[in-house]
Amino acid sequence: MKVLMIDVGGSSVKLMASGHEGFRKFPSGRGLTAAKMVKGVLAATEDWEYEAISLGFPGLVREGRIARNPLNLSGGWMDFDFDKAFKRPVRIMNDAAMQGLANYESGRMLFVGLGTSVGAVLIADDTIVPLEIGMLRLSKSEGFMDRLSNEALTSGGKTHWQKAVTKAVALLRDVFWPDHMIIGGGNAKHLDPLPEDCERGNNQDAFRGAIRLWPDTDMLAEPLVTTWRIAR
């Protein structure tokens, strides 16, 4: 099956497709509605052929549907009919969960995505549990979202941001006890060194996760209310 991956981020929408090298993108931001996103995708991929779409969404997804409008974009996402708009079947997954799925093999893995904001997913024994960690406290007055975001990196500097990431990783490790821990997202490249016992992910890894939402792959992820189950 030829799959188009749409990775909706706070600063850009990234696109990859079966049979095509690299990726394309266009700006997102606080004015991006679901309808504008669809229009941008169709314009950017008019010369690509694809049969199905995997949509990585920066927010809550429940039973394969968007459950809350994103914090870093505009409205109009809930109840939007993506299948009708694209005239193709669309499967929607939290963006961090899709990237985590791309990196998962077995056991207990924690993925943390660092970009415009911060996202995470725990995959334990083939069960995918998206996590909303942005509001967790990293200090008395600041949460993960305040200290690990792109804005924090830009305004506070790399040294301060790196220390915050290292502290957050240690806290998450103590809570979830993963066998493997992956740090991805657009800002993972700025970590030097990586926190101990972590691996660095790549935004383009997400395409493997996009493929795993459709049949005839090495592992198929299917939604079950608030989690996903992997069938091998």
C-alpha positions in Angstrom: 0.0 0.0 0.0 1.3 3.5 -0.9 1.1 5.6 2.2 1.3 9.4 2.7 2.5 10.5 6.1 1.4 13.9 7.4 3.3 15.0 10.5 1.6 18.1 11.8 4.0 20.2 13.9 3.8 23.6 15.6 6.1 25.2 13.0 5.7 23.1 9.9 3.7 20.2 8.4 6.1 17.5 7.1 5.2 15.1 4.4 6.7 11.8 3.3 5.3 9.1 0.9 6.0 5.6 -0.2 8.3 5.6 -3.2 9.6 9.1 -2.7 13.0 10.2 -1.2 13.2 12.8 1.6 10.3 14.9 2.7 8.4 18.1 1.8 7.0 20.6 4.2 5.1 23.9 4.5 4.6 26.3 7.4 2.0 25.7 10.1 1.6 28.0 13.2 -1.3 29.3 15.2 -3.4 30.2 12.2 -3.5 26.6 10.8 -6.9 25.0 10.8 -7.7 21.4 9.6 -9.1 22.8 6.4 -6.0 24.9 5.7 -3.8 21.9 6.4 -5.6 19.7 3.9 -5.4 22.4 1.3 -1.6 22.7 1.9 -1.1 19.0 1.7 -3.0 18.6 -1.5 -1.0 21.4 -3.1 2.4 20.0 -1.9 1.7 16.5 -3.0 -0.2 17.0 -6.3 2.5 15.0 -8.2 2.5 12.1 -5.6 0.4 9.0 -5.8 -0.8 7.4 -2.5 -3.7 5.2 -1.4 -3.9 5.9 2.3 -2.9 8.6 4.8 -1.4 8.4 8.3 -1.8 11.7 10.1 0.5 12.4 13.1 -1.5 14.9 15.2 0.0 17.1 18.0 -2.6 16.4 20.7 -5.2 14.1 22.1 -6.5 11.3 19.9 -9.2 8.9 21.2 -10.6 5.9 19.3 -8.7 7.1 16.2 -10.3 10.5 16.3 -9.1 13.9 17.4 -10.4 14.6 20.9 -9.2 18.1 21.5 -8.1 21.0 19.3 -4.3 21.5 19.4 -2.7 24.0 21.7 -0.2 25.4 19.2 -2.5 25.6 16.1 -5.9 27.1 15.3 -9.3 25.3 15.7 -11.5 23.3 13.4 -9.8 19.9 14.0 -12.4 18.0 16.1 -15.1 16.3 14.0 -13.3 17.3 10.7 -13.9 14.6 8.1 -10.4 13.9 6.8 -11.5 10.9 4.7 -13.9 13.0 2.8 -11.5 16.0 2.4 -8.6 13.8 1.1 -10.9 11.3 -0.7 -8.8 8.5 0.8 -8.8 6.6 4.1 -7.0 8.4 6.9 -5.8 7.0 10.2 -4.9 9.5 13.0 -2.4 9.0 15.7 -0.7 11.3 18.2 2.5 12.5 16.6 4.8 11.4 19.4 3.1 8.0 19.4 3.7 7.6 15.7 7.4 8.4 16.1 7.6 6.0 19.1 5.9 3.3 17.1 8.6 3.8 14.4 11.3 3.0 16.9 9.7 0.2 18.8 10.8 -3.5 18.6 9.8 -5.1 21.9 9.7 -4.7 25.7 9.1 -1.4 27.3 10.1 1.7 25.4 9.7 5.4 26.3 9.8 8.0 23.5 10.1 11.7 24.2 9.7 14.2 21.4 11.2 17.7 21.7 9.9 20.3 19.2 7.6 23.3 19.5 6.3 21.7 22.7 7.0 18.3 24.3 5.3 15.0 23.7 5.8 11.4 24.8 4.6 7.8 24.4 5.1 4.6 26.4 5.0 1.3 24.5 5.0 -1.7 26.8 4.7 -5.2 25.5 2.9 -4.1 22.3 0.5 -1.7 24.0 0.9 2.0 23.0 0.0 4.6 25.6 0.3 8.2 24.5 1.3 10.5 27.4 0.5 14.2 28.0 3.6 15.3 29.9 3.7 19.0 29.2 2.0 20.0 32.5 4.2 17.8 34.7 6.2 19.9 37.1 10.0 20.3 36.6 10.3 22.9 39.3 7.9 24.7 41.7 6.9 27.3 39.1 7.6 25.6 35.7 6.4 22.5 33.9 7.9 20.4 31.2 6.2 22.6 28.6 7.9 25.7 30.0 11.4 24.3 30.2 11.6 21.8 27.3 9.9 23.8 24.5 11.4 25.4 21.5 10.7 28.8 23.1 12.7 27.8 26.2 15.6 26.7 24.0 15.6 30.0 22.1 15.1 32.3 25.0 17.0 30.5 27.8 19.9 29.2 25.7 21.1 25.7 24.9 22.9 25.1 28.2 19.9 25.9 30.4 17.6 23.9 28.1 20.0 20.9 28.0 20.1 20.8 31.9 16.3 20.8 31.9 16.1 18.0 29.4 18.5 15.9 31.4 16.5 16.5 34.6 13.2 15.6 32.9 14.6 12.4 31.4 15.9 11.3 34.8 12.4 11.9 36.3 10.6 10.1 33.5 13.0 7.1 33.8 12.3 6.8 37.5 8.5 6.9 36.8 8.3 4.5 33.8 11.4 2.3 34.1 11.8 1.8 30.3 14.1 -0.8 28.8 14.9 1.6 26.0 14.5 5.4 25.8 14.4 7.4 22.6 14.7 11.2 22.3 13.4 12.6 19.0 11.6 15.5 17.5 13.2 18.5 15.7 15.2 19.7 18.7 16.8 16.4 19.6 19.7 17.3 17.3 20.7 20.1 19.8 21.4 17.6 22.7 25.1 17.2 23.2 25.7 14.9 24.9 22.6 12.9 25.0 21.3 12.0 28.4 22.8 8.7 29.7 21.4 5.5 28.2 19.2 7.4 25.6 19.2 7.0 21.8 18.6 9.9 19.4 15.6 9.6 17.0 15.0 11.4 13.7 11.9 13.1 12.5 12.0 11.0 9.3 11.8 7.9 11.5 8.1 8.7 11.8 7.4 7.3 8.3 8.0 3.8 9.6 5.4 4.4 12.2 3.0 5.7 9.5 3.4 2.5 7.6 2.7 0.5 10.7 -0.9 1.9 10.8 -1.8 -0.1 7.7 -2.0 -3.9 6.9 0.8 -5.9 5.4 3.6 -4.6 7.6 5.8 -6.1 10.2 3.6 -4.9 13.0 0.1 -3.4 12.7 -1.0 -0.8 15.3 -4.8 -0.5 15.8 -6.7 1.9 18.1 -8.5 0.6 21.2 -10.2 3.6 22.9 -7.3 5.6 24.5 -4.5 3.1 23.6 -3.3 1.2 20.6 -2.5 -2.5 20.3 0.2 -4.0 18.1 -0.4 -7.2 16.1 2.5 -9.0 14.7 
